[in-house]
Amino acid sequence: MKKLLTYLLALCMIFSLAACAGGNAGSEATEPSASTGTDWAVYWYLCGSDLESGGGFATNDLSELMEVQLPDNVKVVIETGGSTVW
């Protein structure tokens, strides 16, 4: 039974990768820019319980993000969370 589930999972992964090819196979990915006319949104979740208490890594990540100069058509939405117990 475990072997069958492994094969099914592998098959699903192959089909999902094939679906990503689309009609522009081989073309390079484009970075968002102000000239494209398309609005972009980046959604980012920070789990403070495992990133912050272990060394302040969530704060470092936020500081790095604040240094980036983004075009006007790119918006960043940050959601944070955490818990005192896993």
N, C-alpha and C positions, 0 to 999 in steps of 0.2 A: 504494500500500500504506500509506503514511504517513497519507494522508487517511482511509482506512478505519479505521485504528487510532484516529485522533483522534475519529471519529464514535462508535466503540464505547466509548471512554473517556467521552465526554460522555453517552452513553446510560446507562452504568453509574452515573455520578454522579447523573443525574436519578432513576433508580430507587432509589438508596440514600437520596436526600433524601426521596422520597415515602414510603419505609418509616419514616422518622423521625416522620411526622405522628401516628401512633397514633390512639387513640380520644379523646384529650383535646386535640384541635387547638384552639388559641386560648387554652388555659389557661396561666396564668403558672407558671414554674418555681418550685419551693419550695426554700428553703434548709434544710439540716439543722438540726434543733433537738432539744433534750432531750425535748420533749413528743411527738415523733412516734413514739417507741418503736422506730424503725428504726435499726439500727447502720449507720454509714457508714465507709468506708475510703478514704483518699486516698493513692495510690501516686505517688511523685515520684522521678524519676531526675535526678541532677545529674552532668553530665559536667565534671569539674574541669579537664580539660586545656584546654578552650577558654573556660571561664568564670572560672577562678581565676587562671591565669597572666597573663591579659590585663588584670587590674585588680581582682581580688578580688571579682568579682561573685557567685560561689557563696557565699562567706562572707556577703556582704550579703543574699542571698536567704534563707539559713538564719537570720540574725539577725532579719529581718522575720517569718519564719514563727514564731519563738519568741515574738514579741510578741503574737500572735493568741490570744485567749481562745476556745478551742473547747469545745463542749458535751461532756459525758462520753461520748456515743454516737458521737463522731467520732474516729477514730484516723488518724494520719498515719504512713506507712511511707516512709522516705527511703533510697534506694540511691544510692551514689556510685560513680563510676568515672573513668577517665581514662587517658591514655597519654602517654608522652614524645614520641612521633612520631605524626603523623596517618597 
